Amino acid sequence: MCPTVLVVEDDEILRSLLVEAISLLGLTVIDCVSADDALCVLEGSTSISLVMTDVCMPGSMDGLDLAKVIWSRWPRLPVIVTSGDRSIPDGLMPVNAMFLRKPSSLDVLHMAVRKYLPA
């Protein structure tokens, strides 16, 4: 079974580009427009292998809040947190999580995903 990546990004164009870029790795991608939607997907699925979330998003929680919920409820699920205008100190991230500054190149994105989902 092909690993599934959950992409959480409110910017429609960027979300579409991320889905396409991650699909190039032969992975299944599910995309959500908000952390609230992503939490619903996570609660209803056991097939998510990796979550990639933007920090700044509308809704009752942002991407960092979503990551914190994942770290407490699904501690083995890797998370890539992204932002173009914020940074997260390394000490705040669990071992199975990383921060990726936007914009990033296709190679950097693919290396980050492969770190958690080796081919």
C-alpha positions as CSV (number, residue, x, y, z in Angstrom):
1,M,0.0,0.0,0.0
2,C,1.3,3.4,-1.0
3,P,2.0,5.8,1.9
4,T,-0.4,8.8,2.3
5,V,0.6,12.4,3.0
6,L,-1.9,14.8,4.4
7,V,-1.2,18.4,3.1
8,V,-2.8,21.2,5.1
9,E,-2.5,24.6,3.3
10,D,-5.1,27.3,3.0
11,D,-3.5,28.9,-0.1
12,E,-5.2,27.1,-3.0
13,I,-2.4,27.5,-5.5
14,L,0.3,26.5,-3.1
15,R,-1.8,23.5,-1.9
16,S,-2.2,22.4,-5.5
17,L,1.5,22.7,-6.2
18,L,2.4,20.8,-3.0
19,V,0.0,18.0,-3.9
20,E,1.5,17.7,-7.4
21,A,5.1,17.9,-6.1
22,I,4.5,15.1,-3.5
23,S,2.6,13.0,-6.0
24,L,5.8,12.9,-8.1
25,L,7.3,10.7,-5.4
26,G,4.6,8.1,-6.1
27,L,2.7,8.9,-2.8
28,T,-1.0,9.3,-2.3
29,V,-1.9,12.9,-1.2
30,I,-4.9,14.1,0.7
31,D,-5.3,17.9,1.0
32,C,-7.2,20.1,3.4
33,V,-7.7,23.8,3.5
34,S,-7.6,24.1,7.3
35,A,-6.3,22.5,10.5
36,D,-9.9,21.8,11.5
37,D,-10.6,19.8,8.3
38,A,-7.3,18.0,8.8
39,L,-8.1,16.9,12.3
40,C,-11.4,15.4,11.0
41,V,-9.4,13.5,8.3
42,L,-6.9,12.3,10.9
43,E,-9.7,11.1,13.3
44,G,-11.4,9.2,10.5
45,S,-8.3,7.5,8.9
46,T,-5.5,5.2,9.9
47,S,-3.7,5.4,6.6
48,I,-2.0,8.8,7.0
49,S,1.8,8.3,7.1
50,L,2.9,12.0,7.2
51,V,1.4,15.4,7.8
52,M,2.7,18.6,6.1
53,T,1.0,21.7,7.5
54,D,1.4,25.5,7.1
55,V,1.5,27.5,10.3
56,C,-0.8,30.4,9.5
57,M,-4.3,29.3,8.6
58,P,-7.9,30.3,9.3
59,G,-10.1,28.4,11.7
60,S,-10.2,27.5,15.3
61,M,-6.6,26.4,15.3
62,D,-3.5,27.1,13.2
63,G,-1.0,24.6,11.8
64,L,1.1,24.7,14.9
65,D,-1.9,23.9,17.1
66,L,-2.7,21.0,14.7
67,A,0.9,19.8,15.1
68,K,0.6,19.9,18.9
69,V,-2.6,17.8,18.7
70,I,-0.9,15.3,16.5
71,W,2.2,15.1,18.8
72,S,-0.1,14.3,21.8
73,R,-2.6,12.0,20.1
74,W,-0.5,10.3,17.4
75,P,3.0,10.7,18.7
76,R,4.5,8.4,16.0
77,L,3.0,10.4,13.1
78,P,5.7,12.6,11.5
79,V,4.9,16.2,10.9
80,I,6.5,18.8,8.6
81,V,5.6,22.3,9.7
82,T,6.0,25.0,7.0
83,S,5.9,28.8,7.0
84,G,7.1,31.7,5.0
85,D,6.9,34.3,7.7
86,R,7.6,32.4,10.9
87,S,10.3,30.1,12.2
88,I,10.2,27.5,14.9
89,P,13.2,26.8,17.1
90,D,14.5,23.3,16.9
91,G,13.9,22.7,20.6
92,L,10.2,22.9,20.1
93,M,10.0,20.1,17.6
94,P,9.8,16.4,18.5
95,V,12.3,14.1,16.8
96,N,9.8,13.0,14.2
97,A,9.1,16.6,13.1
98,M,10.8,19.3,11.2
99,F,10.4,22.9,10.1
100,L,10.6,23.8,6.4
101,R,10.8,27.4,5.4
102,K,8.6,28.5,2.4
103,P,9.3,28.8,-0.4
104,S,11.4,25.7,-0.8
105,S,12.8,24.0,-3.9
106,L,11.4,20.8,-5.2
107,D,14.6,19.0,-4.1
108,V,14.3,20.3,-0.6
109,L,10.6,19.4,-0.4
110,H,11.4,15.9,-1.7
111,M,14.3,15.4,0.8
112,A,12.0,16.4,3.7
113,V,9.3,14.0,2.7
114,R,11.8,11.2,2.0
115,K,13.3,11.7,5.5
116,Y,10.0,10.3,6.9
117,L,8.8,8.1,4.0
118,P,11.9,6.5,2.6
119,A,11.4,4.8,-0.8
